Amino acid sequence: MRYEQRGLTPTTRSRKEALREVVRDRVVDDVSAEAYYETDRIVPFQHDTTRSTIASALLEFATGEPRTYAVYVLECLQNKTNAGTALRQGVSPASVTRYEDASNSRRTIYVGMAKQVINRLDQHLNKPGRQGANFTALYPPVRILQVGWFNDQDRTHEAEQLTAEILEEKFPTDFIAQPG
């Protein structure tokens, strides 16, 4: 039970409703509506995908809190990588077919989760396909839109799913990809 701020009326929320509010507050509300090609902001991964660039790009999302799991939101290139190239990198034919519609959207967004965010983003940027980064082998990331931090793996997994759902509601013309 929690009390509303304006009075002492008790209200109850389900665990999922409470997490949805946290996800909206920590992750979704700060995701920019601008596509990378509409903004003057630097697009860090378009030319440099080194681990130091990844770490620098993540700095703006550091909160100083002792949370170790992250839900991250990446904006990806609209131009799909050649299917033949993706297949040679280990992307399955099913994945190539599954994500064909992404290039027809206003922008392409990928939602993921990780405990070791730098390592996972390095996989997305530099080790596509066989390392489990099938979507980003087809649509390479160009920038991090947001990172939200959580305490445990189960809650982070739920937050990842909720982030994708809420982003689909907030940006209906964008393609939102999420593993699973």
Beta strands, then each sheet from edge to edge (+ up, - down):
strand 1: 2-3
strand 2: 10-11
strand 3: 69-76
strand 4: 108-114
strand 5: 141-150
strand 6: 175-177
sheet 1: 1+ 2-
sheet 2: 5+ 3- 4+ 6+
end
